[in-house]
Amino acid sequence: MSKALDGVRILDFTHVQSGPTCTQLLAWFGADVIKVERAGAGDITREQLRDIPDVDSLYFTMLNHNKRSVTIDTKNPEGKQVLEALIQKCDVLVENFAPGALDRMGFTWERIQELNPRMIVASVKGFGPGPYEDCKVYENVAQCAGGAASTTGFDDGPPVVTGAQIGDSGTGLHLALGIVTALFQRTQTGRGQRVLAAMQDGVLNLCRVKLRDQQRLERNGTMKEYPQYPNGTFGEAVPRAGNASGGGQPGWILKCKGWETDPNAYIYFITQAPVWAKICNVIGKEEWATHPDYATPAARLPHLKDIFAEIERWTMTKTKFEAMQILNKYDIPCGPILSMKEIAEEPSLRKTGTIVEVDHPTRGKYLTVGNPIKLSDSPTEVKRSPLLGEHTDEVMAELGYSPEQISALRTAGAI
C-alpha cells in the first residue's frame, strides 16, 4: 500500500526535539527524510541522557525513526556543493538552527530559491518577529513565554511547567501541518515558500482557552468555574487553577483507594451537567439532584469544593479502575491517572501502534511512541533510527556521484 507522502523528499537539518518531531511525523507518512549531520558527532541527542555507553540514546532514537542519515561538512567547499545538489533534489528543507545560522552557511532564502524555486524552507524558531526574535529558546522557556507556566499549578505555589513537551514537540506538530499545507499550495502555484513555527506561538495556540479567560476576567473580574471562586480573590491576570478543567464542565483530580502508597492512585472526575442526577445516585447523595443549592450548574459553582470532597469520599473506597468501571456505566466522564509504567504495559496501545517495540542494531529492543495519527490508507510502519552517516553513500549515489567520487569526497573531509 502506498504512503500518503510517497515521492516527497525532505532535507532534514534539524536536531534535538522540535524539528526532529516534525520530520519524523513526515517520515511516518512516507516522506523520504534525509537527516544531515556532522561527521563524528551528529545530532547532539545521540549522546544525551544515554542509558547504554557509546550507543545512541533513547532521546535520539525516539525522535528519528524512518529517516536516513548522511554526514556532510557544510563548511567544506566540496561539502557545500553536495548540499547544493541535495537542495536541488529535495522538496522541503527543515531547520531549527539558531536565528541566522542558515544565512551564515551561505544558504539564504534567495540562494535556495536560485537553486530550487519549488523548495519549501520550514523553520522552528523560539520567537517570531519582535523584540525576542534573536533569542535561543528551549522547551521550558517556550512554556513560560507562551503563557502555559503562569496558568499551571496551584494558586498558592509558583508557576509550573508541564511534563508534556508542548514547546518542542508541540511546535514540531504545528510545523508539520504548515509543511503539508505549503506542499498542497505548491500543486496550485508551482512555487515554494517559507514556513515558520515559533515556539512561543505554538504554546500560545495550545493555551488559547487561557487567553479566552483573560478577556473574561477583564470584563467580569471573576471566573466562577475557577477554584478561587467564591471565597478567593482574582488579580489582573488569569490565575493558576490547580486541576480545574478550564472549561464549562467542572472537574478535579480525586484520591482513589491506595493513594497513601501509590502516587498515581487518582482519577479525574468531571461533574457534567447532563449526568448530575446519576452522579448523585452513585455517591449516595440522591437529595442533591433536586436540592436548590446543587440542582443546576450555576447553583453548584459556589459549592464545587464541597461537592468534590463528597465525591472523593466515594472514590477513596474504589481503585481508579474500579471507579472507572462503575462511572462508565452511567456515562460519567472520568479518567484514571496513568503512570508511564502503566502506559508502557497497556496492551491496547501496543495493538493500535500508539506504542511500538523497535529493534536497534546496537541497543537492542526498546519501546517508543508510534504515530499518533492513523490513516486508513497509509498505515505507519515505525522503522529504527539511522546510525550516524549510515546512508551517506546511498544518498550520494542517488545524486549521481560515482564510488570514486564518493571516496574522494570522504578523503577531503566533505562527507
C-alpha positions in Angstrom: 0.0 0.0 0.0 1.4 3.4 -0.9 2.1 6.1 1.7 0.4 9.5 1.9 3.7 11.4 1.3 5.4 9.0 -1.1 7.6 11.0 -3.5 8.2 13.8 -1.1 11.9 14.3 -0.2 12.8 16.2 3.0 16.2 17.7 3.7 16.4 17.5 7.4 18.7 20.0 9.1 17.0 19.6 12.5 18.4 18.5 15.8 17.2 17.8 19.4 13.4 17.7 19.6 11.2 20.3 17.9 12.5 19.8 14.3 13.0 16.1 14.6 9.4 15.7 15.8 8.2 17.4 12.7 10.4 15.4 10.2 9.7 12.1 12.0 6.0 12.7 11.5 6.5 13.3 7.8 8.7 10.2 7.6 6.0 8.1 9.2 3.6 9.3 6.5 6.0 8.1 3.8 8.3 11.1 3.0 12.0 10.3 2.3 13.7 12.2 5.1 17.4 12.7 4.7 18.9 13.8 8.0 22.1 15.9 7.6 24.6 15.5 10.5 28.1 16.4 11.4 30.6 13.6 10.8 31.9 12.1 14.1 29.2 13.8 16.2 25.8 14.1 14.6 22.7 15.3 16.4 23.7 16.1 20.0 20.9 14.0 21.3 22.7 10.9 20.1 24.8 11.2 23.3 22.4 13.0 25.7 20.8 11.0 28.6 22.4 7.8 27.5 21.4 4.6 29.4 23.9 2.4 27.5 27.5 3.7 27.0 28.5 4.5 23.4 25.1 3.7 22.0 22.6 6.2 20.5 20.4 7.4 23.3 16.6 6.8 23.6 16.3 10.6 23.2 17.7 10.3 19.7 16.1 7.0 18.6 12.6 8.1 19.7 12.7 11.2 17.5 14.4 10.0 14.4 12.6 6.9 13.2 12.2 6.2 9.4 14.9 8.6 8.4 18.2 8.3 6.5 21.4 9.8 7.9 24.1 11.4 5.9 27.2 13.3 7.1 28.2 16.5 5.4 30.7 19.2 6.4 28.9 22.3 5.1 32.0 24.4 5.8 34.0 22.4 3.3 33.6 23.8 -0.2 33.0 20.4 -1.7 30.6 19.5 1.1 28.7 22.7 0.3 28.4 21.5 -3.3 26.9 18.3 -2.1 24.4 20.2 -0.1 23.5 22.3 -3.1 22.9 19.1 -5.1 20.6 17.9 -2.3 18.6 21.2 -2.3 18.0 20.8 -6.0 16.7 17.3 -5.5 14.5 17.9 -2.4 11.1 19.4 -1.9 11.4 20.7 1.7 14.3 21.9 3.8 13.5 21.8 7.6 15.8 23.5 10.1 15.8 24.6 13.7 19.1 26.3 13.9 19.8 29.4 16.0 18.5 32.5 14.3 20.6 33.4 11.2 22.6 30.2 11.1 21.4 29.1 7.7 22.2 32.5 6.2 25.7 32.3 7.7 26.2 29.0 6.0 25.6 30.8 2.7 22.1 29.4 2.2 19.8 32.4 2.3 16.2 32.2 1.2 17.3 33.9 -2.1 20.1 31.4 -2.7 17.9 28.5 -2.0 15.3 29.9 -4.5 18.0 30.2 -7.1 18.9 26.5 -6.6 15.3 25.3 -6.4 12.3 27.7 -6.9 10.0 24.9 -5.7 11.8 24.4 -2.4 9.8 24.9 0.8 12.0 26.1 3.7 10.4 25.3 7.1 11.9 26.7 10.3 11.3 26.3 14.0 12.3 29.4 16.0 11.9 30.4 19.6 10.0 33.6 18.9 8.5 35.3 15.8 9.4 38.8 14.6 9.7 41.1 17.6 12.0 42.0 20.5 13.0 38.5 21.2 13.4 37.0 17.8 17.1 36.5 18.1 16.9 34.7 21.4 17.5 31.0 21.8 14.6 29.0 23.3 14.3 25.6 24.9 11.2 23.7 26.0 10.6 25.2 29.4 11.4 28.7 28.2 8.7 28.3 25.5 6.2 27.1 28.0 6.9 30.2 30.2 6.9 32.7 27.3 3.8 31.1 25.7 1.6 31.5 28.8 1.5 27.9 29.9 3.6 28.1 33.1 1.8 31.2 34.5 -1.5 29.3 34.4 -0.3 25.9 35.5 -0.1 24.8 39.2 -1.9 25.8 42.3 -2.7 29.4 43.4 -0.5 29.2 46.5 2.6 28.0 44.6 4.9 29.1 41.8 4.4 28.8 38.1 4.8 25.2 36.9 5.9 23.7 33.6 4.2 20.6 32.3 5.8 17.2 31.5 4.1 17.3 28.1 6.6 18.8 25.6 4.2 21.4 24.3 7.1 23.8 23.4 9.3 21.3 21.4 7.1 18.5 20.2 4.0 20.8 20.1 5.8 23.2 17.8 7.1 20.4 15.6 3.5 19.2 15.1 2.5 22.7 14.1 5.4 22.9 11.6 4.5 19.6 10.0 1.0 20.9 9.3 2.5 24.1 7.8 4.8 22.0 5.5 2.0 19.8 4.3 -0.2 22.9 3.6 2.7 24.5 1.7 3.2 21.4 -0.4 -0.5 21.4 -1.2 -0.4 25.1 -2.2 2.6 24.3 -4.4 0.5 22.0 -6.5 -1.5 25.1 -7.4 1.2 27.7 -7.7 4.4 25.7 -8.6 6.3 27.8 -6.1 8.0 27.1 -2.8 7.6 29.3 0.2 8.9 29.8 3.8 7.1 28.2 6.7 7.7 29.5 10.2 6.6 27.9 13.5 7.7 29.9 16.5 7.7 28.0 19.8 6.0 30.9 21.7 3.3 30.9 19.1 2.8 27.2 19.3 2.5 27.1 23.1 0.1 30.0 23.0 -2.1 28.2 20.4 -2.3 25.3 22.8 -3.2 27.8 25.7 -5.9 29.6 23.8 -8.5 28.9 26.5 -6.4 30.9 28.9 -6.4 33.9 26.6 -10.2 33.5 26.5 -10.2 33.5 30.3 -8.0 36.7 30.4 -10.6 38.6 28.5 -13.5 37.2 30.6 -11.6 38.2 33.7 -11.0 41.7 32.5 -14.7 42.1 31.7 -16.2 40.5 34.8 -13.5 40.5 37.5 -14.2 36.9 38.3 -14.4 33.4 36.8 -16.9 31.2 38.6 -15.5 27.9 37.4 -12.1 28.6 38.9 -11.3 27.3 42.4 -10.7 30.9 43.6 -14.5 31.4 43.4 -16.3 32.3 45.6 -14.1 32.9 48.6 -10.7 33.6 46.9 -9.5 36.7 45.1 -8.7 37.4 41.5 -6.0 39.7 40.3 -5.4 41.2 36.9 -4.2 38.1 35.2 -5.6 34.6 34.8 -4.6 32.7 38.0 -3.3 29.1 38.4 -6.3 26.9 38.6 -5.0 23.7 40.1 -6.8 20.8 38.5 -9.8 22.7 37.3 -10.8 21.7 33.8 -10.7 25.2 32.4 -14.0 24.7 30.6 -17.7 24.7 31.2 -17.6 21.2 32.8 -16.1 21.4 36.3 -13.5 18.7 37.0 -10.9 17.8 39.6 -8.4 15.1 40.5 -9.6 12.9 43.3 -7.9 10.3 45.5 -8.7 6.6 45.0 -8.1 3.5 47.1 -4.4 3.1 47.7 -3.4 6.7 47.3 -1.4 6.6 50.5 1.3 4.4 48.9 0.6 4.8 45.1 1.4 8.4 43.8 -0.9 7.7 40.8 -3.9 6.2 42.6 -6.1 9.1 41.5 -8.9 9.7 39.0 -10.0 12.8 37.1 -13.8 13.3 37.7 -16.0 15.7 35.7 -19.4 16.8 37.1 -21.0 17.0 33.7 -24.5 18.6 33.9 -26.5 16.0 31.9 -25.4 13.2 34.2 -25.6 15.1 37.5 -28.5 13.0 38.8 -26.5 9.8 38.1 -23.5 11.2 39.9 -25.7 11.9 42.9 -27.1 8.4 42.9 -23.6 6.8 42.6 -22.1 8.6 45.5 -25.3 8.2 47.7 -26.4 11.8 47.6 -29.7 11.4 45.8 -31.1 14.5 47.5 -28.6 16.8 45.7 -30.3 16.1 42.4 -33.2 18.4 43.4 -31.7 20.5 46.2 -31.7 24.2 45.2 -28.0 24.6 46.1 -27.0 21.7 43.8 -29.7 21.1 41.2 -28.3 23.4 38.5 -24.8 24.1 37.2 -24.9 27.7 38.3 -26.1 26.8 41.8 -23.3 24.2 42.1 -20.4 26.6 41.3 -20.0 28.1 44.8 -20.1 24.6 46.3 -17.6 22.8 44.0 -15.0 22.2 46.7 -17.6 20.5 49.0 -19.0 18.6 46.0 -15.7 17.2 45.0 -14.8 16.4 48.7 -18.0 14.3 48.9 -17.3 12.5 45.6 -13.7 11.8 46.8 -15.1 10.1 49.9 -16.7 7.7 47.4 -13.7 7.3 45.1 -11.4 6.6 48.0 -13.3 3.3 48.5 -12.5 2.2 45.0 -9.4 1.7 42.9 -9.1 4.0 40.0 -10.0 1.2 37.6 -13.0 0.1 39.8 -14.3 3.6 39.9 -13.8 3.9 36.1 -15.8 0.7 35.5 -18.7 1.9 37.6 -18.8 5.5 36.3 -18.6 4.5 32.7 -21.8 2.5 33.1 -23.6 5.8 33.7 -21.6 7.8 31.1 -20.0 9.9 33.8 -16.8 11.5 32.3 -13.7 10.4 34.2 -10.2 9.1 33.6 -7.5 7.3 35.6 -4.2 8.9 36.3 -1.9 6.5 34.4 1.8 6.3 35.1 4.3 5.9 32.4 4.8 2.3 33.6 1.1 1.6 33.2 1.0 3.2 29.7 4.1 1.2 28.6 2.4 -2.0 29.7 -1.1 -1.3 28.2 -1.9 -4.0 25.6 -4.4 -1.8 23.7 -1.8 0.9 23.0 0.5 -1.8 21.5 -2.3 -3.1 19.4 -3.1 0.3 17.8 0.6 1.1 17.3 0.5 4.0 19.7 3.4 2.3 21.5 5.7 0.1 19.5 8.7 -2.1 20.1 11.7 -1.4 17.8 14.8 -3.5 17.4 18.0 -1.4 17.1 21.4 -2.9 15.9 23.4 -1.6 18.9 20.9 -1.0 21.7 18.6 -3.9 21.0 14.8 -3.7 21.6 13.2 -0.7 23.1 9.7 0.9 23.4 8.8 4.1 21.6 5.8 6.2 20.8 4.3 5.4 17.4 2.4 7.7 15.0 -0.5 9.3 17.0 -2.3 10.0 13.7 -3.8 7.0 12.0 -4.7 6.9 8.3 -6.8 4.0 6.9 -5.0 4.0 3.5 -1.5 4.8 4.8 -0.6 2.7 7.8 2.6 3.6 9.6 5.5 1.2 10.0 7.9 2.5 12.6 11.4 1.8 11.5 14.5 2.2 13.7 16.5 5.4 13.7 19.6 5.5 11.5 23.2 5.1 12.7 25.3 8.2 12.1 26.1 8.6 8.4 24.6 5.2 7.7 23.1 6.3 4.3 25.7 8.7 3.1 27.0 6.5 0.3 23.5 5.5 -0.7 22.2 9.1 -1.0 25.4 10.3 -2.8 24.9 7.6 -5.4 21.3 8.8 -5.8 22.7 12.2 -6.5 24.9 10.8 -9.3 28.2 10.5 -7.6 30.4 7.5 -8.5 32.1 5.3 -5.9 35.4 7.0 -6.8 33.9 10.5 -6.3 32.4 9.5 -3.0 35.7 8.1 -1.8 37.4 11.4 -2.9 34.9 13.5 -1.0 35.4 11.4 2.1 39.2 11.8 1.8 38.7 15.5 1.5 36.6 15.6 4.7 33.5 16.8 2.8 31.3 13.9 3.9 
